[in-house]
Amino acid sequence: MIAMKAGTPIMAPSAGTVIDTPVTINVAANDTDPNGNLDPATLRESPEVIRQGVADTLASYGKGPGHVFNLGHGVTPDIDPDHVAALVDAVHELSPQYHD
């Protein structure tokens, strides 16, 4: 994990690393915005499962000043673009309730 400060601070786990959210938040301190960590394999599931994965990830971070939502290590070429759209739509719809 790396905590950086450059304008808006972020926390970035190593590529492909799944981390325990509460531990990460405690380590990162209060002046960083968490950088989300949804398992990219979730994009192989149905849009409903993708939406639930987004909801679970956001809920695990809780309320705060912001959240840079991303995948653990990106989108692979075999992923259905509609599934990426389902992810983006879910993040846009569900994340505002967690913003301070």
Contact map, one row per residue, 1 for C-alpha under 8 A:
1110000000111100000000000000000000000000000000000000000000000000000000000000000000000000000000000000
1111000000111000000000000000000000000000000000000000000000000000000000000000000000000000000000000000
1111100011110000000000000001000100000000000000000000000000000000000000000000000000000000000000000000
0111110011100000000000000000000100000000000000000000000000000000000000000000000000000000000000000000
0011111111000000000000000000000100000000000000000000000000000000000000000000000000000000000000000000
0001111110000000000000000000000000000000000000000000000000000000000000000000000000000000000000000000
0000111110000000000000000000000000000000000000000000000000000000000000000000000000000000000000000000
0000111111000000000000000000000110000000000000000000000000000000000000000000000000000000000000000000
0011111111100000000000000000001110000000000000000000000000000000000000000000000000000000000000000000
0011100111110000000000000000000111100000000000000000000000000000000100000000000000000000000000000000
1111000011111000000000000001000111100000000000000000000000000000000000000000000000000000000000000000
1110000001111100000000000000000001100000000000000000000000000000000000000000000000000000000000000000
1100000000111110111000000000000000101000000000000000000000000000000000010000000000000000000000000000
1000000000011111100000000000000000000000000000000000000000000000000000000000000000000000000000000000
0000000000001111100000000000000000000000000000000000000000000000000000011000000000000000000000000000
0000000000000111110000000000000000000000000000000000000000000000000000011000000000000000000000000000
0000000000001111111000000000000000000000000000000000000000000000000000010000000000000000000000000000
0000000000001001111100000000000000001010000000000000000000000000000000010000000000000000000000000000
0000000000001000111110010000000000001000000000000000000000000000000000000000000000000000000000000000
0000000000000000011111110000000000000000000000000000000000000000000000000000000000000000000000000000
0000000000000000001111111000000000000000000000000000000000011000000000000000000000000000000000000000
0000000000000000000111111100000000000000000000000000000000011000000000000000000000000000000000000000
0000000000000000000111111110000000000000000000000000000000000000000000000000000000000000000000000000
0000000000000000001111111111000000000000000000000000000000000000000000000000000000000000000000000000
0000000000000000000011111111110001000000000000000000000000001000000000000000000000000000000000000000
0000000000000000000001111111100000000000000000000000000000000000000000000000000000000000000000000000
0000000000000000000000111111100000000000000000000000000000000000000000000000000000000000000000000000
0010000000100000000000011111111100000000000000000000000000000000000000000000000000000000000000000000
0000000000000000000000001111111100000000000000000000000000000000000000000000000000000000000000000000
0000000000000000000000001001111110000000000000000000000000000000000000000000000000000000000000000000
0000000010000000000000000001111110000000000000000000000000000000000000000000000000000000000000000000
0011100111100000000000000001111111000000000000000000000000000000000000000000000000000000000000000000
0000000111100000000000000000011111100000000000000000000000000001111100000000000000000000000000000000
0000000001110000000000001000000111110000000000000000000000001000011100000000000000000000000000000000
0000000001111000000000000000000011111000000000000000000000000000001111000000000000000000000000000000
0000000000000000000000000000000001111100000000000000000011000000001111110000000000000000000000000000
0000000000001000011000000000000000111110000000000000000010000000000011110000000000000000000000000000
0000000000000000000000000000000000011111010000000000110010000000000001110000000000000000000000000000
0000000000000000010000000000000000001111110000000000000000000000000000111000000000000000000000000000
0000000000000000000000000000000000000111111100000000000000000000000000111110000000000000000000000000
0000000000000000000000000000000000000011111110000000000000000000000000000000000000000000000000000000
0000000000000000000000000000000000000111111110001100100000000000000000000000000000000000000000000000
0000000000000000000000000000000000000001111111000100000000000000000000000000001100110010000000000000
0000000000000000000000000000000000000001111111000000000000000000000000000000001100100000000000000000
0000000000000000000000000000000000000000111111101100000000000000000000000000000000000000000000000000
0000000000000000000000000000000000000000001111111100000000000000000000000000000000100000000000000000
0000000000000000000000000000000000000000000011111110000000000000000000000000000000100110000000000000
0000000000000000000000000000000000000000000001111111000000000000000000000000000000000000000000000000
0000000000000000000000000000000000000000010011111111100000000000000000000000000000000000000000000000
0000000000000000000000000000000000000000011011111111110000000000000000000000000000100110000000000000
0000000000000000000000000000000000000000000000111111111000000000000000000000000000000110010000000000
0000000000000000000000000000000000000000000000011111111100000000000000000000000000000000000000000000
0000000000000000000000000000000000000100010000001111111110000000000000000000000000000000000000000000
0000000000000000000000000000000000000100000000000111111111000000000000000000000000000010011001000000
0000000000000000000000000000000000000000000000000011111111100000000000000000000000000000010001000000
0000000000000000000000000000000000000000000000000001111111110000000000000000000000000000000000000000
0000000000000000000000000000000000011100000000000000111111111000000000000000000000000000000000000000
0000000000000000000000000000000000010000000000000000011111111100000000000000000000000000000001100100
0000000000000000000000000000000000000000000000000000001111111100000000000000000000000000000000000100
0000000000000000000011000000000000000000000000000000000111111100000000000000000000000000000000000000
0000000000000000000011001000000001000000000000000000000011111111000000000000000000000000000000000000
0000000000000000000000000000000000000000000000000000000001111111000000000000000000000000000000000100
0000000000000000000000000000000000000000000000000000000000001111100000000000000000000000000000001111
0000000000000000000000000000000010000000000000000000000000001111111000000000000000000000000000000111
0000000000000000000000000000000010000000000000000000000000000011111000000000000000000000000000000011
0000000000000000000000000000000011000000000000000000000000000001111100000000000000000000000000000111
0000000000000000000000000000000011110000000000000000000000000001111110000000000000000000000000000000
0000000001000000000000000000000011110000000000000000000000000000011111000000000000000000000000000000
0000000000000000000000000000000000111000000000000000000000000000001111100000000000000000001000000000
0000000000000000000000000000000000111100000000000000000000000000000111110100000000000000000000000000
0000000000000000000000000000000000011111000000000000000000000000000011111110000000000000000000000000
0000000000001011110000000000000000011111000000000000000000000000000001111100000000000000000000000000
0000000000000011000000000000000000000011000000000000000000000000000000111110000000000000000000000000
0000000000000000000000000000000000000001000000000000000000000000000001111111000000000000000000000000
0000000000000000000000000000000000000001000000000000000000000000000000101111101000000000000000000000
0000000000000000000000000000000000000000000000000000000000000000000000000111111000000000000000000000
0000000000000000000000000000000000000000000000000000000000000000000000000011111000000000000000000000
0000000000000000000000000000000000000000000000000000000000000000000000000001111100000000000000000000
0000000000000000000000000000000000000000001100000000000000000000000000000011111110110000000000000000
0000000000000000000000000000000000000000001100000000000000000000000000000000011111110000000000000000
0000000000000000000000000000000000000000000000000000000000000000000000000000001111111000000000000000
0000000000000000000000000000000000000000000000000000000000000000000000000000000111111100000000000000
0000000000000000000000000000000000000000001101100100000000000000000000000000001111111110000000000000
0000000000000000000000000000000000000000001000000000000000000000000000000000001111111111000000000000
0000000000000000000000000000000000000000000000000000000000000000000000000000000011111111100000000000
0000000000000000000000000000000000000000000000100110000000000000000000000000000001111111110000000000
0000000000000000000000000000000000000000001000100110010000000000000000000000000000111111111000000000
0000000000000000000000000000000000000000000000000000000000000000000000000000000000011111111100000000
0000000000000000000000000000000000000000000000000000000000000000000000000000000000001111111110000000
0000000000000000000000000000000000000000000000000010011000000000000000000000000000000111111111000000
0000000000000000000000000000000000000000000000000000010000000000000010000000000000000011111111100000
0000000000000000000000000000000000000000000000000000000000000000000000000000000000000001111111110000
0000000000000000000000000000000000000000000000000000000000000000000000000000000000000000111111110000
0000000000000000000000000000000000000000000000000000011001000000000000000000000000000000011111111000
0000000000000000000000000000000000000000000000000000000001000000000000000000000000000000001111111110
0000000000000000000000000000000000000000000000000000000000000000000000000000000000000000000111111110
0000000000000000000000000000000000000000000000000000000000000010000000000000000000000000000001111110
0000000000000000000000000000000000000000000000000000000001100111010000000000000000000000000000111111
0000000000000000000000000000000000000000000000000000000000000011110000000000000000000000000000111111
0000000000000000000000000000000000000000000000000000000000000011110000000000000000000000000000000111
